[in-house]
Amino acid sequence: LEWATTAEEAIATLVKRSKEKNNNPYDLMICDIFLEGSRNGLDLWKFCHTHYPSMKVVVISGIDLEKLTELLDSHEEVPLFLSKPFSVSDCSNLLESLLVVP
């Protein structure tokens, strides 16, 4: 388990770890949309989607899904998303479904 407070810090950690882990830095990343710094969680999600397409990323935020789609370009895929507040069971069910080994 590692954490970062900015997208820039998270990206630097991802790049470093991907070199150590054969280009697969983590099984799962959870990021909030609103982070400190000049980049946000959607920028971080886009970076991961491009550079680590097999890594699962869940975006969380206090905004709803409708507002999230407004923040994205109309041609962009919508990330896996949990709107806050979410229940422990909703979060647990989503994470278990993402981390199930076939």
Secondary structure, 3 states (H helix, E strand, C coil): CCCCCEHHHHHHHHHHHHHHCCCCCCCEEEEECCCECCCCHHHHHHHHHHHCCCCEEEEEECCCHHHHHHHCCCCCCCCEEEECCCCHHHHHHHHHHHHCCC
